[in-house]
Amino acid sequence: MNRIEKLKNDLYSFEELDTLEKNAIKLRDQETLSLVTLSRASKRAKGEKPKSTIGRAHV
């Protein structure tokens, strides 16, 4: 399954969506950015929540 199909099927975690978004911004990939936004909204609508990064050390 390719990246677009995985985005459409909400198979990425919130953390993976963050990485995809950063890469899409660098590449100016509007299709991926739109799908990331939709995937996040879909996950939230299903009751999923991103893991908190508060208190985690960033290296």
C-alpha positions as CSV (number, residue, x, y, z in Angstrom):
1,M,0.0,0.0,0.0
2,N,1.4,3.4,-0.9
3,R,1.6,6.6,1.2
4,I,-1.5,8.1,-0.3
5,E,-3.6,5.0,0.2
6,K,-2.4,4.8,3.8
7,L,-3.3,8.4,4.4
8,K,-6.8,7.9,3.0
9,N,-7.3,4.9,5.2
10,D,-6.0,6.6,8.5
11,L,-3.2,4.0,8.9
12,Y,-0.6,6.5,10.2
13,S,-0.2,7.5,13.8
14,F,-0.3,11.1,14.8
15,E,3.5,11.1,15.2
16,E,3.9,9.7,11.6
17,L,1.5,12.3,10.4
18,D,3.7,15.0,11.9
19,T,6.7,13.6,10.0
20,L,4.7,13.4,6.8
21,E,3.6,16.9,7.2
22,K,7.1,18.3,7.7
23,N,8.3,16.5,4.6
24,A,5.3,17.6,2.5
25,I,6.0,21.2,3.6
26,K,9.6,21.0,2.4
27,L,8.5,19.4,-0.9
28,R,5.5,21.7,-1.3
29,D,3.3,18.6,-1.7
30,Q,-0.2,20.0,-1.4
31,E,-1.9,16.7,-1.9
32,T,-0.2,15.1,1.1
33,L,-0.8,18.2,3.2
34,S,-4.5,18.0,2.5
35,L,-4.6,14.3,3.2
36,V,-2.7,14.7,6.5
37,T,-5.2,17.4,7.6
38,L,-8.1,15.1,6.7
39,S,-6.5,12.1,8.4
40,R,-6.0,14.0,11.7
41,A,-9.6,15.2,11.6
42,S,-10.8,11.7,11.0
43,K,-8.7,10.3,13.8
44,R,-10.1,12.9,16.2
45,A,-13.6,12.3,15.1
46,K,-13.1,8.6,16.0
47,G,-11.9,9.6,19.4
48,E,-8.2,9.1,18.9
49,K,-5.9,11.5,20.6
50,P,-2.2,12.3,19.9
51,K,0.2,11.3,22.6
52,S,1.3,14.1,24.8
53,T,4.8,15.4,24.4
54,I,4.8,17.3,27.6
55,G,7.6,16.2,29.9
56,R,9.4,14.3,27.2
57,A,13.0,15.2,26.6
58,H,13.7,16.5,23.1
59,V,17.2,15.7,21.8
